[in-house]
Amino acid sequence: MRKGWMLIMCGFVGLLALTALASEKAPSDFVSAMQTIAAAQAAATKATAAEDYDTVEKHAAAIVDAFPVIEKYWSARSPDVLPMVRSAAKAASDLRVSSQQRSLEGVAYSAKELSAACANCHAAHRETMPDGTFQIK
Ligand code: HEC
């Protein structure tokens, strides 16, 4: 009986280790959505410095539009990551609303939330390969 449990535990630990090690190449639509998001975030930051709210709004909208690809990927692969996707998408949509309201404070706040959401997910699910490219873990 005892031995049986040991075997089960070993199997379980082995499985966890495998899951932790397995990273996979991102599909090309995932990569291009990330690149769109990053470019739009950089452009929005630049426009914020110039208090050009129309431009901030345009780029915030592009970020919002890019997230469905990411959401679709995680719904199929591991739905437990969806809250992270949604908090990032929500921050982008708050950024959009704040720019419509011409609120510098709101824009600054949601931009900060957005960066934190990117960093959270990258820390948990982005793996940097030895050649500097990224994979999904
Ligand atoms: C829900 C998880 C998640 C969120 C949120 C997220 N990312 Fe990513 N991102 C990833 C994963 C996983 C990869 C690795 C796969 C890849 O390279 O596309 C990645 C890759 C990237 C890359 C590299 C793309 C390439 O050329 O390979 C950039 C740039 C990037 N993310 C920017 C951002 C920015 C900016 C944000 C926030 C506005 C963000 N990401 C939010 C998961 C996320």
Boltz pocket constraint, residues with backbone or C-beta under 6 A from the ligand:
constraints:
  - pocket:
      binder: B
      contacts: [[A, 26], [A, 27], [A, 30], [A, 31], [A, 32], [A, 34], [A, 35], [A, 37], [A, 38], [A, 41], [A, 70], [A, 81], [A, 84], [A, 85], [A, 88], [A, 114], [A, 115], [A, 117], [A, 118], [A, 119], [A, 121], [A, 122], [A, 125], [A, 126], [A, 127], [A, 133], [A, 134], [A, 135], [A, 136], [A, 137]]
      max_distance: 6.0
